[in-house]
Amino acid sequence: MDFEIIGTIKHPETFARGLAIRELPRLRKFYGQGNWRKRKGFATVRLQDGSIREAEIHWYEASVIGKREFKIKRYIDTQP
């Protein structure tokens, strides 16, 4: 992960689960069996250059395994 999530993820929502996740075979191979969901939400993030931005983030999550593979989909603030 090239960024750090600061605080909590706001408005988390599931938009794909189970066989609807294209990466499901890879997730199961690397992390194990689980009830996998692809989720999204909004968070404040600190980038590698030290700047702090508001962003929409996506990740995979399974109840026993936890949250994995966070990525920034888009920034929702205007950069100064």
Secondary structure, DSSP 8 states (H G I E B T S, - for coil): --EEEEEEEEEEEEEEEGGG-TTHHHHHHHH-S---EEEEEEEEEEETTS-EEEEEEEEEEETTTEEEEEEEEEE-S---
